[in-house]
Amino acid sequence: MKKQKICIIGDGLSGLTAALVLSNLDIDVDFIAENKQEKKSSDPRVTAISPSNFKFLINYLDIKDSKFFWPCKKINLFYEKFNHLHNFINFSEGSKNLLYIIKNDNFKKILFRRIKGKKNIKIINKEVKKVDTKNSCILFGKKSYVYDLILLCVGRSSKIISDFVGKRYIQKDDKEIALTSIVSHNINISDPRQYFLKEGPLAILPVNEKIFSFVWSVSNKFQNKNINDLVYNKLKKILGNKTNINLNKIFTFPISFKFNSIFSKNNSLVLGDGSYNVHPVAGQGFNLIIRDIMKLFQFIEYNQSLGLPIRDSEIIKKFVSSRKPENLLFGLGINLTNSFFKQNKITSPIKDFILKDINKFNFLKEMSIKISDKGIFQSLK
Ligand SMILES: Cc1cc2nc3c(=O)[nH]c(=O)nc-3n(C[C@H](O)[C@H](O)[C@H](O)COP(=O)(O)OP(=O)(O)OC[C@H]3O[C@@H](n4cnc5c(N)ncnc54)[C@H](O)[C@@H]3O)c2cc1C
């Protein structure tokens, strides 16, 4: 069988990770990014990665890269009631790490560095304008390049995605945005916290003891207000008025739950934010994508072990039927949790009752840790 060739379009976290992981198979990879890495605008976010996903990823990185990940052993959850914050649940499993947090810019840099060192990856800096899914090829002007598999990792707003997935999707748009920035401070914060505030959930994600990133999901009407003052005052209130905080530039990201019905056609597959978006409240978006990449790797590896080609095989079909239900369930579960904590007439009166003793239910806590670590189906095994 001739050497198989795949194409990965997009150099966000999905494309970079897919290229690095899949290049460990006996295949050639064309990795297409619209901008040169040096010209990329910075990504102000951080990503929290679950222990199983971290263990999987670190296999493909250098041991030196692990210093960029901040390991966390505890997670504390709070909710706001009558202007007070109640710590209603704490997660910990002794000395085990529950999360690894990394700045996206550092993450992309180390992934890119590893990709550059791979002999079977060819990096091409071009914007892909057209994908011919029928003939499994990419078109650059009049030239076409044929592949055994095309992965579109081009994010949620790329034009080629809207052409690809069409209008069939499940969407819940609460007209929210995520505010995020990096904060340095003079106290010690080594573990993440999630605050369910009246305006929306705010997560604190440390990248070391003196620096954290926050993600605050709020109504998009906030955009018209003085966001800097609002965030600054909120953080002061949460961390204590005596805490010195230095707030960097605040960035906003659109958020909604969106799940495309179609994300594969013939030998082309959409991976990452282009196929589905989950609410960032649980920090699960990229964790689901890592599991998708793991699964795709397994299916291709299995095919290759039987000497079967990738093109026109069952790989994409098997991938879609194994990952679609879990990703959809996850997205819906996150929405449900988010709705429960919103101030509303239905859940607000029962919130106290439900949350009062929740910290005592160890089974529930263990199950939540397992699910966010390994995913729903894997943790039920
Ligand atoms: C505020 C916030 C916080 C988050 N925190 C977490 C977290 O803690 N944990 C977690 O698991 N997830 C988190 N997520 C989700 C996670 O960040 C995303 O799922 C992930 O970054 C998606 O990456 P992507 O590569 O799919 O898309 P993108 O980052 O959008 O990348 C797409 C890339 O494709 C390139 N591209 C687009 N079109 C073309 C083209 N035509 N040709 C060539 N290249 C093209 C673009 O230049 C871009 O580089 C968070 C999301 C938000 C908004």
The ligand as an ORCA input file, in Angstrom:
! r2SCAN-3c Opt
* xyz 0 1
  C     -12.622     32.018     27.075
  C     -12.407     30.577     26.754
  C     -11.761     29.744     27.656
  C     -11.576     28.387     27.374
  N     -10.978     27.586     28.316
  C     -10.848     26.259     28.072
  C     -10.272     25.385     29.057
  O      -9.868     25.805     30.148
  N     -10.192     24.051     28.774
  C     -10.622     23.547     27.587
  O     -10.550     22.326     27.394
  N     -11.156     24.358     26.625
  C     -11.276     25.690     26.840
  N     -11.825     26.510     25.887
  C     -12.124     25.953     24.553
  C     -10.844     25.946     23.675
  O     -10.127     27.137     23.833
  C     -11.217     25.765     22.215
  O     -12.046     24.622     22.101
  C      -9.990     25.592     21.336
  O      -9.101     26.682     21.471
  C     -10.441     25.460     19.879
  O      -9.354     25.437     19.041
  P      -9.524     25.224     17.469
  O      -8.164     24.903     16.980
  O     -10.608     24.241     17.184
  O     -10.018     26.620     16.864
  P      -9.266     28.025     16.703
  O      -8.494     28.348     17.921
  O     -10.292     28.991     16.260
  O      -8.197     27.792     15.523
  C      -8.518     27.762     14.166
  C      -7.259     28.059     13.356
  O      -7.489     27.816     11.970
  C      -6.905     28.836     11.203
  N      -7.708     28.948      9.954
  C      -9.006     29.335      9.868
  N      -9.425     29.283      8.583
  C      -8.367     28.856      7.855
  C      -8.175     28.627      6.456
  N      -9.177     28.811      5.582
  N      -6.963     28.186      6.021
  C      -5.925     27.971      6.897
  N      -6.055     28.192      8.257
  C      -7.259     28.620      8.719
  C      -6.988     30.095     12.071
  O      -5.983     31.025     11.731
  C      -6.791     29.505     13.467
  O      -5.419     29.519     13.820
  C     -12.034     27.864     26.144
  C     -12.695     28.691     25.215
  C     -12.897     30.043     25.515
  C     -13.613     30.925     24.530
*
